[in-house]
Amino acid sequence: MGTTDFTQRNTGIDLLRALTMLVMLFVNDFWKIHDVPTWLEHAGFGQDFMGLADVVFPCFLFVVGMSIPFAIEARFRKGVPGENIVGHIFSRTLALLVMGVFITNSEARLSEDVPYSIGIYWILMVTAFFLIWNQYPPNPGKIRKKLYVLFQWLGAGILLFLAITFRDPKGGVFSAQWGILGAIGWTYLLCALIYVFTRDNLKYLIPVWMAFVVVCMLNTPLKEGWGKETLLQLPFPNFYHQILYTLHIGNGALPAFTMGGVIFSLLTTRYGHIKKHKKALLTIVAAGVFGLAGFTAHRFWIVSKLSATPPWIFYVTGIAIAVYGLLTWLNEQDLAGWLRLISPAGTATLTCYLLPYVSYALADLTGIVLPDWLTHHPWGLVNSFCFALVIILATWLAGKLRLKIKI
């Protein structure tokens, strides 16, 4: 049984999630912009570099980890049996995998042989997601309950239709490509199950995090000056890599972010009663330690998101801790009121993530194209930032209409 008090909502988590989503919407819109500054974009494969876009996804994984103890402990407090909690974890994972696979398949666009456009695909896809996973009002009457079930079956039917009729431009059929949401789903599944069986026992969780980091170190090629080989040389295929593949651990980097978030969440909750200046100092020290770890690891490995290298883990974890600390401090000083503008992104995150596809679909169906001057730096960046704010506003409006994805 856990000993840490999770009854108080951690506002800092919502703020960090909202800010991360704002930046994610911003950088995800760069595909329609020219002349984006290098420091904002993703680094290419093999580049020893980390742009802003390379920080967003792992920061979100860190926030996912921070939320896990609160979500699971809330269910334990309500008396939900452990097997039901495990079932809920699997159902959330399945939802993320399904959404991820439909989004990722669509990124290649559609073959001309498909009897509908990519805009129609996106509209039907998002509609189906809402029909299946909308947060319907609790305790409905018998008629409404049957209606909601009918909506869910209708959504499943739409997805089945899309999967069967999908063909990419090369004639390829619908396939298991997980994408961002799928990667989040597999990582969440692994770390949430570990937490269910360990609860808030740091003596187990910290070694697990260390194991993920060690796996990353062993499986990431060193810099050219160190031979460009991995520390662990095994003939391929082998049992070790098959286990990593089966458990969706990969090279350990993604679960290291999420497990790091779990541990940091436990620490901030367990020692939340200490004085504010001490909390701020400890946060600065923690961020500094990870920054130093990243600097040290950078001697041996490049910094790369695509290669998921150890310095990338350390640097981004330090950044996530520092930003969380800053946001928490601003909130404690009543200086975070301006963040209310983006708060829907922190409380209706999946809705916020899906709505851009509605916007892109409408642009495809109407043929609307941005003026050329709005696609170049600097106005292109202003356009993408305003787009992110509009999506968050649309998320708020959707919430008012009782449209909110809840898994």
Buried (B, 14 or more C-beta within 10 A) or exposed (E): EBEBEBEEEBBBBBBBBBBBBBBBBBBBBBEBBEEBEEEBBBBEEEBBBBBBBBBBBBBBBBBBBBBBBBBBBEBBEEEBEEEEBBEBBEEBBEBBBBBBBBBBBBEBBBEEEBEEBBBBBBBBBBBBBBBBBBBBEEEEEEEEEEEBEEBBEBBBEBBEEBBEBBBBEEEEEBEEBBBBBBBBBBBBBBBBBBBBEBBBEBEEBBEBBEBBBBBBBBBBBBBEEEEEEBBEEEEEEEEBBEEBEEEBBBBBBBBBBBBBBBBBBBBBBBEEEEEEEEBBEBBBEBBEBBBEBBEEBBEBBBBBBEBBBBBBBBBBBBBBBBBBBBBBBBBBEEEBEEBEBBBBBBBBBBBBBBBBBBBBBEBBBEEEEEEEEBBBEEBBBEBBBEBBBBBBBBBBEBBEEEBBBEB
